């Protein structure tokens, strides 16, 4: 399933993203500021597909 995760670097988003990736979902993550984003998130060979930033 394709999932758009807004607030991916927030409290809930940081905990939800690895769970979604472990379940095999394709995740498009939205963050306000890329500087607070981990450079690579990998879980069981899956990675976050896209990082969308806005201000």
C-alpha positions as CSV (number, residue, x, y, z in Angstrom):
1,X,0.0,0.0,0.0
2,X,1.2,3.6,-0.7
3,X,1.1,5.8,2.4
4,X,1.6,9.5,2.8
5,X,3.0,10.2,6.3
6,X,2.8,13.8,7.3
7,X,4.8,15.0,10.3
8,X,7.3,12.1,9.7
9,X,9.9,13.6,11.9
10,X,7.5,14.4,14.8
11,X,7.0,12.3,17.9
12,X,4.4,9.9,16.4
13,X,5.8,9.9,12.9
14,X,9.2,8.8,14.0
15,X,7.7,5.7,15.7
16,X,5.1,5.0,13.0
17,X,7.5,5.1,10.0
18,X,9.6,2.0,10.9
19,X,6.4,0.0,11.7
20,X,5.0,0.9,8.3
21,X,8.2,0.0,6.5
22,X,8.5,-3.4,8.4
23,X,5.0,-4.2,7.1
24,X,6.2,-3.6,3.5
25,X,4.3,-0.4,2.8
26,X,5.7,2.3,0.4
27,X,5.9,5.4,2.5
28,X,6.1,9.0,1.2
29,X,7.2,11.1,4.2
30,X,6.5,14.8,4.7
31,X,8.6,16.9,7.0
32,X,8.8,20.7,7.6
33,X,12.6,20.7,7.8
34,X,15.0,18.2,6.3
35,X,17.7,19.1,8.8
36,X,15.8,17.2,11.5
37,X,15.5,14.1,9.3
38,X,17.7,11.0,9.7
39,X,19.7,10.5,6.5
40,X,18.6,6.9,6.0
41,X,15.9,4.9,7.5
42,X,16.0,1.2,6.5
43,X,14.0,-1.6,8.0
44,X,14.1,-5.2,6.7
45,X,15.5,-4.0,3.3
46,X,12.7,-1.4,2.9
47,X,13.5,2.3,2.8
48,X,11.4,5.5,2.8
49,X,10.6,6.1,-0.8
50,X,10.3,9.9,-0.9
51,X,11.0,12.7,1.4
52,X,8.8,15.8,0.8
53,X,9.8,19.0,2.5
54,X,7.7,22.2,2.9
55,X,8.0,25.4,4.9
